[in-house]
Amino acid sequence: MSATAPAAQRRELRRVAAATVIGTTIEWYDFFLYASAAGLVFGKLFFEPAGAQAATIISFATVGVSFLFRPLGAFLAGHFGDRIGRKAMLVITLILMGASTTLIGVIPTYETAGLLAPILLMLLRILQGLSTGGEWGGAVLMAVEHAPDARRGRMGAFPQIGVPLGMLLASGVLALMTGVVSPGDAFLEWGWRVPFLLSIILVVVGIVVRRTVEESPVFTEIAERKERSSMPVVQLFAKHGLLVLLAALTFAGNNAAGYMTTGGFIQNYATTPLAEGGFVGMERTPVLLAVAGASVVWLICTFVAGVVSDRIGRKKTYIIGWVAFLAVLFLLFPLVNTGNVWLLFLGLALFSIGNGFTYGQQAAYFAELFPASIRYSGVSITYAIGAILGGAFAPMISAWLVAATGTSTSVAYYIGAVMVVAFAATLLLRDRTGIDLGADNEGAQQRGHFVWQK
């Protein structure tokens, strides 16, 4: 037994890593596909009667509306994830996301269905928000709770890299459609639908992979002891409301910055024709390829941040990320404004360094903040609230700021302000790297979250 146990554990860790990264890649491919399409075509297809600028703002607003439903998804998934297990919720959220994304690929546009078209689009986006609210918490807990104490950051980085992989996949498929399969008007007519329809194939693959993984050992221990909380969400806010708020603010900074690209704002800003009030007027395909290339940098930095956090701690890794973000924040838009695709890529790549170093360690960081019996609720709800505070309406606010001020500098100041708040919240939370996550250590997990506590 002693000779085979380490090998069996390594095999299970590989299965967990594969299941979480594949599942989150599919989930975020669907989510970012919508955001990119909102920046590129949804304004014209679903909201054109409102006028060009207003259609863009409304289109980005539909991106943000889904975030308002993330907490509901997080509440439901957290409740049942803490009651029936992490594994079951991962399969359910993946099916919900895949079904709603595939249906977006077949709904009519405003030209053929009138007001029914944007209503259907909004309803399906809401379902995406519900799914995303529950997906992340389950994926990161499956990864982190399976991991050895000294490798939580590394294992937790696997579901995290699913986010840039999803962005890379969504941008790559859209670039293929705009540049090769359905260029020009064909993309507006039918080409945009194909990436959404492809989701059904990816979901089937994800479900097959996820069903092979064993339940989280921490949840299994809680279930065997019959110590599952009957109302985990109520307990979370009654005992840890301030913790939820500060941790959510740390994520808000990353999310507001990240949604410059993942929310479709940069894609729209860089591709809007000059004749329609744009500032850059680049072609869609090179912009999408630049975003895809920057996603590779984001992916690498995300994984490196997870590994580094195991060595120097989650908090120090976050600080590196905030400094990297703030150092290049006011370089991004001047590089985009050149209209040169390589300088656009350079700006996005530099921005992706901070994005990765404030994201790769987050799975382990959030898991180490909350007690085992309410951990799914804690990480899911905190993540959802942070997404609302940071990224939900960041593309819409940015589009409004550019329209109101006539300059992208206002967007840099807005994102910078959110980052400073997130930086301050990071400093107020104690680093809990390596704390025992087991069900028998709830006492220590319940206290000592803030720097002013002993």
Contacts in CASP RR format, 6 or more apart in sequence:
PFRMAT RR
TARGET T0000
AUTHOR 0000-0000-0000
METHOD contacts of the structure
MODEL  1
MSATAPAAQRRELRRVAAATVIGTTIEWYDFFLYASAAGLVFGKLFFEPA
GAQAATIISFATVGVSFLFRPLGAFLAGHFGDRIGRKAMLVITLILMGAS
TTLIGVIPTYETAGLLAPILLMLLRILQGLSTGGEWGGAVLMAVEHAPDA
RRGRMGAFPQIGVPLGMLLASGVLALMTGVVSPGDAFLEWGWRVPFLLSI
ILVVVGIVVRRTVEESPVFTEIAERKERSSMPVVQLFAKHGLLVLLAALT
FAGNNAAGYMTTGGFIQNYATTPLAEGGFVGMERTPVLLAVAGASVVWLI
CTFVAGVVSDRIGRKKTYIIGWVAFLAVLFLLFPLVNTGNVWLLFLGLAL
FSIGNGFTYGQQAAYFAELFPASIRYSGVSITYAIGAILGGAFAPMISAW
LVAATGTSTSVAYYIGAVMVVAFAATLLLRDRTGIDLGADNEGAQQRGHF
VWQK
12 146 0 8 1.000
12 213 0 8 1.000
12 214 0 8 1.000
13 146 0 8 1.000
13 147 0 8 1.000
13 155 0 8 1.000
15 212 0 8 1.000
15 213 0 8 1.000
15 214 0 8 1.000
16 142 0 8 1.000
16 143 0 8 1.000
16 146 0 8 1.000
16 155 0 8 1.000
16 158 0 8 1.000
16 213 0 8 1.000
17 143 0 8 1.000
17 155 0 8 1.000
17 158 0 8 1.000
18 209 0 8 1.000
19 90 0 8 1.000
19 142 0 8 1.000
19 206 0 8 1.000
19 209 0 8 1.000
19 210 0 8 1.000
19 212 0 8 1.000
19 213 0 8 1.000
20 139 0 8 1.000
20 140 0 8 1.000
20 142 0 8 1.000
20 143 0 8 1.000
20 156 0 8 1.000
20 158 0 8 1.000
20 159 0 8 1.000
21 158 0 8 1.000
21 159 0 8 1.000
21 161 0 8 1.000
21 162 0 8 1.000
21 165 0 8 1.000
22 205 0 8 1.000
22 206 0 8 1.000
22 209 0 8 1.000
22 210 0 8 1.000
23 90 0 8 1.000
23 94 0 8 1.000
23 139 0 8 1.000
23 159 0 8 1.000
23 162 0 8 1.000
23 206 0 8 1.000
23 209 0 8 1.000
23 210 0 8 1.000
24 135 0 8 1.000
24 136 0 8 1.000
24 139 0 8 1.000
24 159 0 8 1.000
24 160 0 8 1.000
24 162 0 8 1.000
24 163 0 8 1.000
24 165 0 8 1.000
24 166 0 8 1.000
25 162 0 8 1.000
25 165 0 8 1.000
25 166 0 8 1.000
25 169 0 8 1.000
26 94 0 8 1.000
26 97 0 8 1.000
26 98 0 8 1.000
26 166 0 8 1.000
26 199 0 8 1.000
26 202 0 8 1.000
26 203 0 8 1.000
26 205 0 8 1.000
26 206 0 8 1.000
27 93 0 8 1.000
27 94 0 8 1.000
27 97 0 8 1.000
27 131 0 8 1.000
27 132 0 8 1.000
27 135 0 8 1.000
28 162 0 8 1.000
28 163 0 8 1.000
28 165 0 8 1.000
28 166 0 8 1.000
28 167 0 8 1.000
28 170 0 8 1.000
29 165 0 8 1.000
29 166 0 8 1.000
29 169 0 8 1.000
29 170 0 8 1.000
29 199 0 8 1.000
29 202 0 8 1.000
30 97 0 8 1.000
30 98 0 8 1.000
30 100 0 8 1.000
30 101 0 8 1.000
30 128 0 8 1.000
30 199 0 8 1.000
31 97 0 8 1.000
31 128 0 8 1.000
31 129 0 8 1.000
31 132 0 8 1.000
32 166 0 8 1.000
32 167 0 8 1.000
32 170 0 8 1.000
32 171 0 8 1.000
32 262 0 8 1.000
32 263 0 8 1.000
33 101 0 8 1.000
33 170 0 8 1.000
33 173 0 8 1.000
33 174 0 8 1.000
33 195 0 8 1.000
33 196 0 8 1.000
33 199 0 8 1.000
34 63 0 8 1.000
34 101 0 8 1.000
34 104 0 8 1.000
34 125 0 8 1.000
34 128 0 8 1.000
35 63 0 8 1.000
35 259 0 8 1.000
35 262 0 8 1.000
35 263 0 8 1.000
35 264 0 8 1.000
35 395 0 8 1.000
36 170 0 8 1.000
36 171 0 8 1.000
36 174 0 8 1.000
36 263 0 8 1.000
36 264 0 8 1.000
36 267 0 8 1.000
36 288 0 8 1.000
36 291 0 8 1.000
37 174 0 8 1.000
37 192 0 8 1.000
37 195 0 8 1.000
37 196 0 8 1.000
38 59 0 8 1.000
38 60 0 8 1.000
38 62 0 8 1.000
38 63 0 8 1.000
38 263 0 8 1.000
38 264 0 8 1.000
38 395 0 8 1.000
39 56 0 8 1.000
39 59 0 8 1.000
39 60 0 8 1.000
39 263 0 8 1.000
39 264 0 8 1.000
39 265 0 8 1.000
39 267 0 8 1.000
39 268 0 8 1.000
39 395 0 8 1.000
40 174 0 8 1.000
40 178 0 8 1.000
40 192 0 8 1.000
40 264 0 8 1.000
40 267 0 8 1.000
40 268 0 8 1.000
40 271 0 8 1.000
40 284 0 8 1.000
41 187 0 8 1.000
41 188 0 8 1.000
41 192 0 8 1.000
42 59 0 8 1.000
42 62 0 8 1.000
42 121 0 8 1.000
43 55 0 8 1.000
43 56 0 8 1.000
43 58 0 8 1.000
43 59 0 8 1.000
44 55 0 8 1.000
44 188 0 8 1.000
45 109 0 8 1.000
45 110 0 8 1.000
45 111 0 8 1.000
45 117 0 8 1.000
45 188 0 8 1.000
45 192 0 8 1.000
46 59 0 8 1.000
46 109 0 8 1.000
46 110 0 8 1.000
46 117 0 8 1.000
46 118 0 8 1.000
46 121 0 8 1.000
47 54 0 8 1.000
47 55 0 8 1.000
47 58 0 8 1.000
47 59 0 8 1.000
47 110 0 8 1.000
47 118 0 8 1.000
48 55 0 8 1.000
48 110 0 8 1.000
49 55 0 8 1.000
49 110 0 8 1.000
50 58 0 8 1.000
52 276 0 8 1.000
52 277 0 8 1.000
53 277 0 8 1.000
53 399 0 8 1.000
53 403 0 8 1.000
56 268 0 8 1.000
56 272 0 8 1.000
56 399 0 8 1.000
57 396 0 8 1.000
57 399 0 8 1.000
57 400 0 8 1.000
57 403 0 8 1.000
60 263 0 8 1.000
60 264 0 8 1.000
60 265 0 8 1.000
60 268 0 8 1.000
60 393 0 8 1.000
60 395 0 8 1.000
60 396 0 8 1.000
60 399 0 8 1.000
61 393 0 8 1.000
61 396 0 8 1.000
62 118 0 8 1.000
62 121 0 8 1.000
62 122 0 8 1.000
62 125 0 8 1.000
63 125 0 8 1.000
63 263 0 8 1.000
63 264 0 8 1.000
63 392 0 8 1.000
63 395 0 8 1.000
63 396 0 8 1.000
64 391 0 8 1.000
64 392 0 8 1.000
64 393 0 8 1.000
64 395 0 8 1.000
64 396 0 8 1.000
65 122 0 8 1.000
65 125 0 8 1.000
65 126 0 8 1.000
66 125 0 8 1.000
66 126 0 8 1.000
66 128 0 8 1.000
66 129 0 8 1.000
66 132 0 8 1.000
67 129 0 8 1.000
67 384 0 8 1.000
67 387 0 8 1.000
67 388 0 8 1.000
67 391 0 8 1.000
67 392 0 8 1.000
67 393 0 8 1.000
68 388 0 8 1.000
68 392 0 8 1.000
69 126 0 8 1.000
69 129 0 8 1.000
69 130 0 8 1.000
69 133 0 8 1.000
70 129 0 8 1.000
70 130 0 8 1.000
70 132 0 8 1.000
70 133 0 8 1.000
70 134 0 8 1.000
70 383 0 8 1.000
70 384 0 8 1.000
70 387 0 8 1.000
70 388 0 8 1.000
71 133 0 8 1.000
71 381 0 8 1.000
71 384 0 8 1.000
71 385 0 8 1.000
71 388 0 8 1.000
72 130 0 8 1.000
73 129 0 8 1.000
73 130 0 8 1.000
73 131 0 8 1.000
73 133 0 8 1.000
73 134 0 8 1.000
73 380 0 8 1.000
73 384 0 8 1.000
74 133 0 8 1.000
74 134 0 8 1.000
74 137 0 8 1.000
74 377 0 8 1.000
74 380 0 8 1.000
74 381 0 8 1.000
74 383 0 8 1.000
74 384 0 8 1.000
75 233 0 8 1.000
75 377 0 8 1.000
75 380 0 8 1.000
75 381 0 8 1.000
76 130 0 8 1.000
76 134 0 8 1.000
77 89 0 8 1.000
77 92 0 8 1.000
77 93 0 8 1.000
77 133 0 8 1.000
77 134 0 8 1.000
77 135 0 8 1.000
77 137 0 8 1.000
77 138 0 8 1.000
77 376 0 8 1.000
77 380 0 8 1.000
78 89 0 8 1.000
78 134 0 8 1.000
78 137 0 8 1.000
78 232 0 8 1.000
78 233 0 8 1.000
78 376 0 8 1.000
78 377 0 8 1.000
78 378 0 8 1.000
78 380 0 8 1.000
78 381 0 8 1.000
79 231 0 8 1.000
79 232 0 8 1.000
79 233 0 8 1.000
79 377 0 8 1.000
80 88 0 8 1.000
80 89 0 8 1.000
81 88 0 8 1.000
81 89 0 8 1.000
81 138 0 8 1.000
81 219 0 8 1.000
81 376 0 8 1.000
81 377 0 8 1.000
82 219 0 8 1.000
82 228 0 8 1.000
82 229 0 8 1.000
82 232 0 8 1.000
82 373 0 8 1.000
82 374 0 8 1.000
82 375 0 8 1.000
82 376 0 8 1.000
82 377 0 8 1.000
83 228 0 8 1.000
83 229 0 8 1.000
83 232 0 8 1.000
85 215 0 8 1.000
85 216 0 8 1.000
85 219 0 8 1.000
85 223 0 8 1.000
85 376 0 8 1.000
86 138 0 8 1.000
86 141 0 8 1.000
86 142 0 8 1.000
86 145 0 8 1.000
86 215 0 8 1.000
86 216 0 8 1.000
86 219 0 8 1.000
86 376 0 8 1.000
87 142 0 8 1.000
87 210 0 8 1.000
87 213 0 8 1.000
87 214 0 8 1.000
87 215 0 8 1.000
87 216 0 8 1.000
89 134 0 8 1.000
89 138 0 8 1.000
89 376 0 8 1.000
90 135 0 8 1.000
90 138 0 8 1.000
90 139 0 8 1.000
90 142 0 8 1.000
90 210 0 8 1.000
91 207 0 8 1.000
91 210 0 8 1.000
91 211 0 8 1.000
93 131 0 8 1.000
93 132 0 8 1.000
93 133 0 8 1.000
93 134 0 8 1.000
93 135 0 8 1.000
94 131 0 8 1.000
94 135 0 8 1.000
94 203 0 8 1.000
94 206 0 8 1.000
94 207 0 8 1.000
94 210 0 8 1.000
95 203 0 8 1.000
95 207 0 8 1.000
96 127 0 8 1.000
96 130 0 8 1.000
96 131 0 8 1.000
97 127 0 8 1.000
97 128 0 8 1.000
97 131 0 8 1.000
97 132 0 8 1.000
97 135 0 8 1.000
97 199 0 8 1.000
97 203 0 8 1.000
98 131 0 8 1.000
98 199 0 8 1.000
98 200 0 8 1.000
98 202 0 8 1.000
98 203 0 8 1.000
99 127 0 8 1.000
99 203 0 8 1.000
100 124 0 8 1.000
100 125 0 8 1.000
100 127 0 8 1.000
100 128 0 8 1.000
100 131 0 8 1.000
101 124 0 8 1.000
101 128 0 8 1.000
101 196 0 8 1.000
101 199 0 8 1.000
102 196 0 8 1.000
102 197 0 8 1.000
102 199 0 8 1.000
102 200 0 8 1.000
102 203 0 8 1.000
103 124 0 8 1.000
104 121 0 8 1.000
104 124 0 8 1.000
104 125 0 8 1.000
104 196 0 8 1.000
105 193 0 8 1.000
105 196 0 8 1.000
105 197 0 8 1.000
106 193 0 8 1.000
106 197 0 8 1.000
107 113 0 8 1.000
107 117 0 8 1.000
107 120 0 8 1.000
107 121 0 8 1.000
107 124 0 8 1.000
108 114 0 8 1.000
108 116 0 8 1.000
108 117 0 8 1.000
108 120 0 8 1.000
109 117 0 8 1.000
110 117 0 8 1.000
110 118 0 8 1.000
113 120 0 8 1.000
133 380 0 8 1.000
133 383 0 8 1.000
133 384 0 8 1.000
134 380 0 8 1.000
134 384 0 8 1.000
136 159 0 8 1.000
136 379 0 8 1.000
136 380 0 8 1.000
136 383 0 8 1.000
137 376 0 8 1.000
137 379 0 8 1.000
137 380 0 8 1.000
137 383 0 8 1.000
138 376 0 8 1.000
138 379 0 8 1.000
138 380 0 8 1.000
139 159 0 8 1.000
140 156 0 8 1.000
140 159 0 8 1.000
140 160 0 8 1.000
140 362 0 8 1.000
140 363 0 8 1.000
140 366 0 8 1.000
140 367 0 8 1.000
140 379 0 8 1.000
141 216 0 8 1.000
141 218 0 8 1.000
141 219 0 8 1.000
141 367 0 8 1.000
141 375 0 8 1.000
141 376 0 8 1.000
141 379 0 8 1.000
142 159 0 8 1.000
142 213 0 8 1.000
142 216 0 8 1.000
143 155 0 8 1.000
143 156 0 8 1.000
143 158 0 8 1.000
143 159 0 8 1.000
143 363 0 8 1.000
144 152 0 8 1.000
144 153 0 8 1.000
144 155 0 8 1.000
144 156 0 8 1.000
144 363 0 8 1.000
144 364 0 8 1.000
144 367 0 8 1.000
144 437 0 8 1.000
145 216 0 8 1.000
145 217 0 8 1.000
145 218 0 8 1.000
145 219 0 8 1.000
145 367 0 8 1.000
145 437 0 8 1.000
146 155 0 8 1.000
146 216 0 8 1.000
146 217 0 8 1.000
147 153 0 8 1.000
147 154 0 8 1.000
147 155 0 8 1.000
147 156 0 8 1.000
149 434 0 8 1.000
149 436 0 8 1.000
150 310 0 8 1.000
150 434 0 8 1.000
151 310 0 8 1.000
152 310 0 8 1.000
152 363 0 8 1.000
152 364 0 8 1.000
152 367 0 8 1.000
152 368 0 8 1.000
152 433 0 8 1.000
152 434 0 8 1.000
153 306 0 8 1.000
153 307 0 8 1.000
153 309 0 8 1.000
153 310 0 8 1.000
153 314 0 8 1.000
153 360 0 8 1.000
153 361 0 8 1.000
153 363 0 8 1.000
153 364 0 8 1.000
154 303 0 8 1.000
154 306 0 8 1.000
154 307 0 8 1.000
154 310 0 8 1.000
155 364 0 8 1.000
156 306 0 8 1.000
156 360 0 8 1.000
156 363 0 8 1.000
156 364 0 8 1.000
157 302 0 8 1.000
157 303 0 8 1.000
157 305 0 8 1.000
157 306 0 8 1.000
157 307 0 8 1.000
157 360 0 8 1.000
157 361 0 8 1.000
157 363 0 8 1.000
159 363 0 8 1.000
160 302 0 8 1.000
160 303 0 8 1.000
160 306 0 8 1.000
160 359 0 8 1.000
160 360 0 8 1.000
160 362 0 8 1.000
160 363 0 8 1.000
161 299 0 8 1.000
161 302 0 8 1.000
161 303 0 8 1.000
161 360 0 8 1.000
162 299 0 8 1.000
163 262 0 8 1.000
163 302 0 8 1.000
163 359 0 8 1.000
164 295 0 8 1.000
164 296 0 8 1.000
164 298 0 8 1.000
164 299 0 8 1.000
164 302 0 8 1.000
164 352 0 8 1.000
164 356 0 8 1.000
165 295 0 8 1.000
165 299 0 8 1.000
166 295 0 8 1.000
167 261 0 8 1.000
167 262 0 8 1.000
167 291 0 8 1.000
167 292 0 8 1.000
167 295 0 8 1.000
167 298 0 8 1.000
168 292 0 8 1.000
168 293 0 8 1.000
168 295 0 8 1.000
168 296 0 8 1.000
168 299 0 8 1.000
170 195 0 8 1.000
171 288 0 8 1.000
171 289 0 8 1.000
171 291 0 8 1.000
171 292 0 8 1.000
171 293 0 8 1.000
171 295 0 8 1.000
172 288 0 8 1.000
172 289 0 8 1.000
172 292 0 8 1.000
173 194 0 8 1.000
173 195 0 8 1.000
173 198 0 8 1.000
174 192 0 8 1.000
174 195 0 8 1.000
174 284 0 8 1.000
174 288 0 8 1.000
175 284 0 8 1.000
175 285 0 8 1.000
175 288 0 8 1.000
175 289 0 8 1.000
175 292 0 8 1.000
177 187 0 8 1.000
177 191 0 8 1.000
177 192 0 8 1.000
177 194 0 8 1.000
177 195 0 8 1.000
178 184 0 8 1.000
178 187 0 8 1.000
178 284 0 8 1.000
178 285 0 8 1.000
178 288 0 8 1.000
179 284 0 8 1.000
179 285 0 8 1.000
181 191 0 8 1.000
181 194 0 8 1.000
182 189 0 8 1.000
182 190 0 8 1.000
182 191 0 8 1.000
182 194 0 8 1.000
183 285 0 8 1.000
187 284 0 8 1.000
218 372 0 8 1.000
218 375 0 8 1.000
218 437 0 8 1.000
218 438 0 8 1.000
218 439 0 8 1.000
221 438 0 8 1.000
221 439 0 8 1.000
221 440 0 8 1.000
222 228 0 8 1.000
222 372 0 8 1.000
222 373 0 8 1.000
222 439 0 8 1.000
225 439 0 8 1.000
227 373 0 8 1.000
227 439 0 8 1.000
228 373 0 8 1.000
229 235 0 8 1.000
229 373 0 8 1.000
229 374 0 8 1.000
232 373 0 8 1.000
232 374 0 8 1.000
232 376 0 8 1.000
232 377 0 8 1.000
232 378 0 8 1.000
233 374 0 8 1.000
233 377 0 8 1.000
233 381 0 8 1.000
235 373 0 8 1.000
235 374 0 8 1.000
236 244 0 8 1.000
236 370 0 8 1.000
236 374 0 8 1.000
236 377 0 8 1.000
236 378 0 8 1.000
236 381 0 8 1.000
237 244 0 8 1.000
239 446 0 8 1.000
240 370 0 8 1.000
240 374 0 8 1.000
240 378 0 8 1.000
240 449 0 8 1.000
242 450 0 8 1.000
243 369 0 8 1.000
243 370 0 8 1.000
243 429 0 8 1.000
243 449 0 8 1.000
243 450 0 8 1.000
244 378 0 8 1.000
244 381 0 8 1.000
244 382 0 8 1.000
244 385 0 8 1.000
245 385 0 8 1.000
246 425 0 8 1.000
246 428 0 8 1.000
246 429 0 8 1.000
246 450 0 8 1.000
247 366 0 8 1.000
247 369 0 8 1.000
247 382 0 8 1.000
247 425 0 8 1.000
247 429 0 8 1.000
248 382 0 8 1.000
248 383 0 8 1.000
248 385 0 8 1.000
248 386 0 8 1.000
248 389 0 8 1.000
249 386 0 8 1.000
249 389 0 8 1.000
249 421 0 8 1.000
249 422 0 8 1.000
249 424 0 8 1.000
249 425 0 8 1.000
250 318 0 8 1.000
250 358 0 8 1.000
250 422 0 8 1.000
250 425 0 8 1.000
250 426 0 8 1.000
250 429 0 8 1.000
251 362 0 8 1.000
251 382 0 8 1.000
251 383 0 8 1.000
251 386 0 8 1.000
251 387 0 8 1.000
251 390 0 8 1.000
251 422 0 8 1.000
252 386 0 8 1.000
252 387 0 8 1.000
252 389 0 8 1.000
252 390 0 8 1.000
252 391 0 8 1.000
252 418 0 8 1.000
252 421 0 8 1.000
252 422 0 8 1.000
253 358 0 8 1.000
253 390 0 8 1.000
253 418 0 8 1.000
253 419 0 8 1.000
253 421 0 8 1.000
253 422 0 8 1.000
254 355 0 8 1.000
254 358 0 8 1.000
254 359 0 8 1.000
254 362 0 8 1.000
254 422 0 8 1.000
255 386 0 8 1.000
255 387 0 8 1.000
255 389 0 8 1.000
255 390 0 8 1.000
255 391 0 8 1.000
255 394 0 8 1.000
256 390 0 8 1.000
256 391 0 8 1.000
256 394 0 8 1.000
256 414 0 8 1.000
256 415 0 8 1.000
256 418 0 8 1.000
256 419 0 8 1.000
257 325 0 8 1.000
257 329 0 8 1.000
257 351 0 8 1.000
257 354 0 8 1.000
257 355 0 8 1.000
257 415 0 8 1.000
257 418 0 8 1.000
257 419 0 8 1.000
258 351 0 8 1.000
258 355 0 8 1.000
258 391 0 8 1.000
258 394 0 8 1.000
259 265 0 8 1.000
259 390 0 8 1.000
259 391 0 8 1.000
259 394 0 8 1.000
259 395 0 8 1.000
260 266 0 8 1.000
260 332 0 8 1.000
260 351 0 8 1.000
260 394 0 8 1.000
260 395 0 8 1.000
260 398 0 8 1.000
260 411 0 8 1.000
260 415 0 8 1.000
261 267 0 8 1.000
261 291 0 8 1.000
261 294 0 8 1.000
261 295 0 8 1.000
261 348 0 8 1.000
261 351 0 8 1.000
263 391 0 8 1.000
263 394 0 8 1.000
263 395 0 8 1.000
264 395 0 8 1.000
265 394 0 8 1.000
265 395 0 8 1.000
265 398 0 8 1.000
265 399 0 8 1.000
265 411 0 8 1.000
266 287 0 8 1.000
266 291 0 8 1.000
266 336 0 8 1.000
266 348 0 8 1.000
267 284 0 8 1.000
267 287 0 8 1.000
267 288 0 8 1.000
267 291 0 8 1.000
268 395 0 8 1.000
268 399 0 8 1.000
269 278 0 8 1.000
269 279 0 8 1.000
269 280 0 8 1.000
269 336 0 8 1.000
269 398 0 8 1.000
269 399 0 8 1.000
269 402 0 8 1.000
269 408 0 8 1.000
270 280 0 8 1.000
270 281 0 8 1.000
270 282 0 8 1.000
270 287 0 8 1.000
270 336 0 8 1.000
270 339 0 8 1.000
270 344 0 8 1.000
271 280 0 8 1.000
271 281 0 8 1.000
271 282 0 8 1.000
271 283 0 8 1.000
271 284 0 8 1.000
271 287 0 8 1.000
272 278 0 8 1.000
272 279 0 8 1.000
272 280 0 8 1.000
272 281 0 8 1.000
273 281 0 8 1.000
274 281 0 8 1.000
279 337 0 8 1.000
279 402 0 8 1.000
279 408 0 8 1.000
280 336 0 8 1.000
280 337 0 8 1.000
280 339 0 8 1.000
281 339 0 8 1.000
282 339 0 8 1.000
282 341 0 8 1.000
282 344 0 8 1.000
286 341 0 8 1.000
286 344 0 8 1.000
287 341 0 8 1.000
287 344 0 8 1.000
289 341 0 8 1.000
290 341 0 8 1.000
290 344 0 8 1.000
290 345 0 8 1.000
290 348 0 8 1.000
291 348 0 8 1.000
293 345 0 8 1.000
293 348 0 8 1.000
293 349 0 8 1.000
294 345 0 8 1.000
294 347 0 8 1.000
294 348 0 8 1.000
294 349 0 8 1.000
294 351 0 8 1.000
294 352 0 8 1.000
295 352 0 8 1.000
297 348 0 8 1.000
297 349 0 8 1.000
297 352 0 8 1.000
297 353 0 8 1.000
298 352 0 8 1.000
298 355 0 8 1.000
298 356 0 8 1.000
301 352 0 8 1.000
301 353 0 8 1.000
301 354 0 8 1.000
301 355 0 8 1.000
301 356 0 8 1.000
301 357 0 8 1.000
301 360 0 8 1.000
302 355 0 8 1.000
302 356 0 8 1.000
302 359 0 8 1.000
302 360 0 8 1.000
303 360 0 8 1.000
304 356 0 8 1.000
304 357 0 8 1.000
305 317 0 8 1.000
305 321 0 8 1.000
305 356 0 8 1.000
305 357 0 8 1.000
305 358 0 8 1.000
305 359 0 8 1.000
305 360 0 8 1.000
305 361 0 8 1.000
306 317 0 8 1.000
306 360 0 8 1.000
306 361 0 8 1.000
306 364 0 8 1.000
308 317 0 8 1.000
308 320 0 8 1.000
308 361 0 8 1.000
309 316 0 8 1.000
309 317 0 8 1.000
309 360 0 8 1.000
309 361 0 8 1.000
309 364 0 8 1.000
309 365 0 8 1.000
309 433 0 8 1.000
310 364 0 8 1.000
310 433 0 8 1.000
313 361 0 8 1.000
313 431 0 8 1.000
313 433 0 8 1.000
314 361 0 8 1.000
314 364 0 8 1.000
314 365 0 8 1.000
314 368 0 8 1.000
314 431 0 8 1.000
314 432 0 8 1.000
314 433 0 8 1.000
315 426 0 8 1.000
315 429 0 8 1.000
315 430 0 8 1.000
315 431 0 8 1.000
315 433 0 8 1.000
316 431 0 8 1.000
317 357 0 8 1.000
317 360 0 8 1.000
317 361 0 8 1.000
318 357 0 8 1.000
318 358 0 8 1.000
318 361 0 8 1.000
318 365 0 8 1.000
318 426 0 8 1.000
319 423 0 8 1.000
319 426 0 8 1.000
320 357 0 8 1.000
321 353 0 8 1.000
321 354 0 8 1.000
321 356 0 8 1.000
321 357 0 8 1.000
321 358 0 8 1.000
322 354 0 8 1.000
322 358 0 8 1.000
322 419 0 8 1.000
322 422 0 8 1.000
322 423 0 8 1.000
322 426 0 8 1.000
324 353 0 8 1.000
324 354 0 8 1.000
324 357 0 8 1.000
325 351 0 8 1.000
325 354 0 8 1.000
325 355 0 8 1.000
325 358 0 8 1.000
325 419 0 8 1.000
326 416 0 8 1.000
326 419 0 8 1.000
326 420 0 8 1.000
326 423 0 8 1.000
328 347 0 8 1.000
328 350 0 8 1.000
328 351 0 8 1.000
328 353 0 8 1.000
328 354 0 8 1.000
329 351 0 8 1.000
329 412 0 8 1.000
329 415 0 8 1.000
329 416 0 8 1.000
329 419 0 8 1.000
330 409 0 8 1.000
330 412 0 8 1.000
331 347 0 8 1.000
331 350 0 8 1.000
332 347 0 8 1.000
332 348 0 8 1.000
332 350 0 8 1.000
332 351 0 8 1.000
332 412 0 8 1.000
333 408 0 8 1.000
333 409 0 8 1.000
333 411 0 8 1.000
333 412 0 8 1.000
335 343 0 8 1.000
335 344 0 8 1.000
335 346 0 8 1.000
335 347 0 8 1.000
336 343 0 8 1.000
336 344 0 8 1.000
336 347 0 8 1.000
336 408 0 8 1.000
337 408 0 8 1.000
338 344 0 8 1.000
358 422 0 8 1.000
364 433 0 8 1.000
366 378 0 8 1.000
366 379 0 8 1.000
366 382 0 8 1.000
366 383 0 8 1.000
367 375 0 8 1.000
367 379 0 8 1.000
367 437 0 8 1.000
368 432 0 8 1.000
368 433 0 8 1.000
368 434 0 8 1.000
368 435 0 8 1.000
368 437 0 8 1.000
369 378 0 8 1.000
369 379 0 8 1.000
369 382 0 8 1.000
369 429 0 8 1.000
369 432 0 8 1.000
369 449 0 8 1.000
370 377 0 8 1.000
370 378 0 8 1.000
370 379 0 8 1.000
370 445 0 8 1.000
371 442 0 8 1.000
371 443 0 8 1.000
371 445 0 8 1.000
371 446 0 8 1.000
372 437 0 8 1.000
372 438 0 8 1.000
372 439 0 8 1.000
372 441 0 8 1.000
372 442 0 8 1.000
372 445 0 8 1.000
373 439 0 8 1.000
373 442 0 8 1.000
375 437 0 8 1.000
390 418 0 8 1.000
394 415 0 8 1.000
394 418 0 8 1.000
397 414 0 8 1.000
398 411 0 8 1.000
398 414 0 8 1.000
398 415 0 8 1.000
401 410 0 8 1.000
401 411 0 8 1.000
401 414 0 8 1.000
402 408 0 8 1.000
402 410 0 8 1.000
402 411 0 8 1.000
404 410 0 8 1.000
427 451 0 8 1.000
428 450 0 8 1.000
428 451 0 8 1.000
429 449 0 8 1.000
429 450 0 8 1.000
429 451 0 8 1.000
430 448 0 8 1.000
430 449 0 8 1.000
430 450 0 8 1.000
430 451 0 8 1.000
430 453 0 8 1.000
432 448 0 8 1.000
432 449 0 8 1.000
435 441 0 8 1.000
435 444 0 8 1.000
435 445 0 8 1.000
436 444 0 8 1.000
436 445 0 8 1.000
437 445 0 8 1.000
447 453 0 8 1.000
448 454 0 8 1.000
END
